[in-house]
Structures are given as C-alpha cells and as structure tokens.
C-alpha cells in the first residue's frame, strides 16, 4: 500500500484529545465479543494498552437489566481509562442504554456501527446501519444528547465496495456531536476477508475534523507503526492481533518511543500469561465458565510451539482449571527439553488462529 498523504498530514494533531483525555498516538484494545472481557482487558492494560474497550453490549439487554450484560460493565481501577461500547437499532433504546452505561466510571461511550456479525448486523444494528445513514446519525445524536460524557463511533467504510459512504457520513456524525471516529478498513460484506484498505482510512483521516482511530490488520508492532505512518491517524486500535498476544501493546509502545522492540516473548512468557489469563477468568467468571471460555485462547498463546495440537487437545477437554495449569506447566517443561536439544522449532505447529504473522521468538 502506498502512502497517499503529504508529510503535513503525518504531523497533524500530535496529541489526540477526547474531551479531557489527551493522549499521544494512543494504542487501544478493540471491543471484541467474548474476548475483551475483564480478564483480558487487565492483561492488555498491564502490557501497555492506553485505552481498553468493553465487549459490545446490547442496548436492549441493558434496558431489560440482563445480568450477563450488566456484568460486562464491571471494571477495576487499574483498567482505566475504560470505554463501553453499545449497539442497537433504536435511538430511544440506545439513548437509554447510554445513560445506564454512563453511570460507570467511563472515559467515554462508543457506538457500534461496524460489527458485521449476523447476530448484530442481521438485526439492523452494527454495520447494517451503514445502509441507513439517516438512522445512524439520529442514533448518534440521541446518544450524545442523553449523556454528559463523550460519545464516539466505531464503523466501517460502507456496506460493500459498491456503496462506500463513510466520507458522506463522517461530517454528519461530527455535526451530531460525535467526538472521535474509529474506522475499520473493510466493508461489512468483506467481513474479515482480504486486506484492510489503509488508503481509505487515510482518506477519512484527511477529511475528519475529529480524531480518527485506525483499525484493521495490525498483527505486530511494525504494522502499528506503519498504520500511523500510512494513514496519519490520531490513534490505532488493535483487535484480532492482540488475541493470545497482549505483548503487542508494549512492543508497539517501545517501537514508537525508541525505534526498536526490546520485548521478545518466548514460550515461558506466553505460557505464564496464558496461566495468568486463566486465573483471572476463573476469578471473575467462576470455575466452570472461566475454564470453558479460556479454551478459545490457547491456540494463539501457544502458536508456533512444537506439537501444539496435542497439548491443545488436552487443554480443551480438561474441566478443572487447576489441571489446565498443570498441563501448561508440563508443556513448558517439554518445550525446555526441545530447546536444550536444539529442536524447539522442529515440530512447530500453527493452529487455526488469527494470523500467520504472529510468530514466536
């Protein structure tokens, strides 16, 4: 991808400001359902995420006081600044949900106008609203009027490549009072296929008068640096690239600050953080649910290590979290033996995770 921006663009707005929050080139954890929960947010924050977002929360569920949704709004002080993201297709419901969310100690509220999943877009919310820009703007305006804290939006380029309309919607969202825009460089129809279009993100940045947060295909710290350079964005948001790899936040901060990456996690580091993640998950969700929900993370934490498939099969069948820790510790000892024999990479396996570019040291 070639950079479309003049050098002046790369120097604009060195500090990103949303209301009283001022940050220099912030690196944020994206909202991800069943991923950016309390346990993962705490880990990402510890590794350098400047801002962490909640899982996206249904406005209708908040109105009905559904326990599962209310639990998604529980935060610890060490997670701050925290953002809650809500979704829905009714201005009234979204405004009411925003008031409920604002009762938490938030930095700001984010509106999900970008989720492509059928369970969201298929019900007229998320990215589906890109086909109804008038409704999209009215929802944003209703949420802004309802709360006294900043309101931001996360969206995509358009519904499909034939109907990219983000540049038309952007000034209308600004007029509605939205204070920042996070933009994923794909359309809804593309889901997560292909390559995120950073050129289109650059066009959004060039036109926007509010801060723009760039999102899409940031798999490593050098991608993050390239995203800033290519688009001129005020901040970046890392989603799938952080799964099983919270180290990406510290590595990005190191690269942006000093031009080099000092943190190169090995299998000891990855297994240690996987264990910490499991322990937090059990603490916040209980033994059964906390253990079950961690199963989706092991393939990425252990990516590229020898004979991962065998240990993963054990991990996803084990119901005792204490036994899971035992399996991980035994596997760490196994990796140590391979390392001493010079065979750590001989049986490396890459399971069905999110990026072939997530490579272990």
PyMOL commands that set and color helices and strands:
alter all, ss='L'
color gray80, all
select helices_A, chain A and resi 7-10+38-46+59-63+67-71+77-79+91-102+118-121+126-131+133-146+161-163+166-176+198-207+221-231+240-242+247-258+267-285+287-301+308-315+321-340
alter helices_A, ss='H'
color red, helices_A
select strands_A, chain A and resi 15-18+21-24+27-29+51-58+82-87+108-113+150-155+180-184+211-215+235-238
alter strands_A, ss='S'
color yellow, strands_A
deselect
rebuild
show_as cartoon
